[in-house]
Amino acid sequence: MKTLINVKADKEVKENAQKIAEALGLPLSSIINAYLKEFIRDQAVRFSVEPQLRPEVARLLLKASSDYKRKKNTSGIFETWTEAKKYLRDQ
């Protein structure tokens, strides 16, 4: 027996999922059913897509990493807040 599940999804997510399912020659409902069966069998949720940083964050991290390697825009360890304030004031 089949039943209907109403699920809210972002429009772009649904459209992209439908395109991929169509390219694979499968209806999206078959893919969702397969995921639900896996969820029941394993009693776990898995996200296989590796999270991606926003491009602006990735650029900032790359610049910070480059600066660190060149010892640019870095400081030593401060023993007191007064030392840290002096360092910042002198920059």
QUIKATA-V114622 format. One record per residue. RES is the residue in one small letter. PHI is phi in radians with two decimals (none if undefined). Layout:
BEGIN
res=RES phi=PHI
res=RES phi=PHI
END
This chain:
BEGIN
res=m phi=none
res=k phi=-1.73
res=t phi=-2.37
res=l phi=-1.86
res=i phi=-2.05
res=n phi=-1.70
res=v phi=-2.20
res=k phi=-1.54
res=a phi=-2.41
res=d phi=-1.06
res=k phi=-0.96
res=e phi=-1.12
res=v phi=-1.09
res=k phi=-1.07
res=e phi=-1.09
res=n phi=-1.13
res=a phi=-1.10
res=q phi=-1.10
res=k phi=-1.11
res=i phi=-1.17
res=a phi=-1.05
res=e phi=-1.08
res=a phi=-1.10
res=l phi=-1.47
res=g phi=1.35
res=l phi=-2.17
res=p phi=-1.29
res=l phi=-1.02
res=s phi=-1.08
res=s phi=-1.17
res=i phi=-1.17
res=i phi=-1.11
res=n phi=-1.05
res=a phi=-1.11
res=y phi=-1.11
res=l phi=-1.12
res=k phi=-1.13
res=e phi=-1.12
res=f phi=-1.07
res=i phi=-1.15
res=r phi=-1.12
res=d phi=-1.58
res=q phi=0.89
res=a phi=-2.64
res=v phi=-1.96
res=r phi=-2.18
res=f phi=-2.05
res=s phi=-1.61
res=v phi=-1.42
res=e phi=-1.23
res=p phi=-1.07
res=q phi=-2.02
res=l phi=-1.29
res=r phi=-1.10
res=p phi=-0.95
res=e phi=-1.18
res=v phi=-1.23
res=a phi=-1.05
res=r phi=-1.11
res=l phi=-1.10
res=l phi=-1.15
res=l phi=-1.11
res=k phi=-1.13
res=a phi=-1.09
res=s phi=-1.12
res=s phi=-1.11
res=d phi=-1.04
res=y phi=-1.08
res=k phi=-1.10
res=r phi=-1.61
res=k phi=0.98
res=k phi=-1.83
res=n phi=1.01
res=t phi=-2.21
res=s phi=-2.39
res=g phi=-1.39
res=i phi=-1.56
res=f phi=-1.71
res=e phi=-1.46
res=t phi=-2.39
res=w phi=-1.14
res=t phi=-1.08
res=e phi=-1.08
res=a phi=-1.12
res=k phi=-1.07
res=k phi=-1.08
res=y phi=-1.02
res=l phi=-1.16
res=r phi=-1.14
res=d phi=-1.41
res=q phi=-1.41
END
